[in-house]
Amino acid sequence: MRTATVADLRNHFRRIAAWIENGESVQIVKRGKLFARLVPEPKEKPMPKVDFAAQREAIWGSRVFSAEEVKAMREFELEGEDG
């Protein structure tokens, strides 16, 4: 963990910000005593990509629905929305 004074923070902010961006925590000292601690924000994990085509293939295979089947499935879905 790095240490910087309040004056360093004011006068050399870019350098201290670079430390934080590189994942280091920084202790801020004021008049010789620990005043604050700056820690980097945790990095967010990227959302995994979903392969919808592969999911569809795993569920339905190569099946092709007729227009009547699609209409029946849609009507069934709408009935469930009414309660």
N, C-alpha and C positions, 0 to 999 in steps of 0.2 A: 504494500500500500504506500502510495506516494504522499508526501506532505507539502503543503503550500501555505503561505501566510495570506491574510486578507489582502495585503498590498500586492502580493503576487497574483492573486485572483483578479484584482482590479487592473494591474499593469500588464499581465501576461496571460490574459484569458485564453487566447488561441492555443498556447502551449498546453495549458491545463485541460482545455476542452479536448485536445488531441489525446491526452492520456486517458480521459474518460471514454472517448470513442473507441480506443483500443482495448477497452474492457478493464481498465485499472480503476480502483477506488482511490479517492483523494481525501485526505484529512485536511481540514482548514484550521489553521492555528491563529488565534487572536490574542495578542499580548502574552504569548508563551503558553497558552492553554488551549486545549482542543475546543473548537467552537462549533464545527459542523463536519459532516462527512458527505461527500458527493459520490454516489455510486452509479454505474451505468444502468440504463434501463434494460431489462431482460430482452433478449432478441426473440421476436415472434417466429414461431415455426410456420413455414408456408403451408397453406392448405393443400392437401393431397389432391391430385388430379383424379377425377372420376371418369372411368371409361364406360360411358353409358351404352355404347354399342356392344361391348363385351358382356355387360350385365343383361342386356336384352337377349343376346345370343344364348347366354347361359340359361335364361328362364324359358324362352320361347323357341330356341333353336332356329330353324329356317322356316318356321311356319308363317304362312301368309293368311291374314284374316279376310273374310269376305265382307262386303259392305253391310250385310244383314247382321253378321256377328259383331261388328264394330258398333252398329246402331243399338243392338241389344245390350252390349256392355255399357254404353253411354247411358242408356235409360236406367239400367240397374244402379249406376253411380248416382244419378240424379235422384232416384227414389230414396237412397240412403241419406241425402242431404236434407230432405224434408223432415226427418226425425223418425 
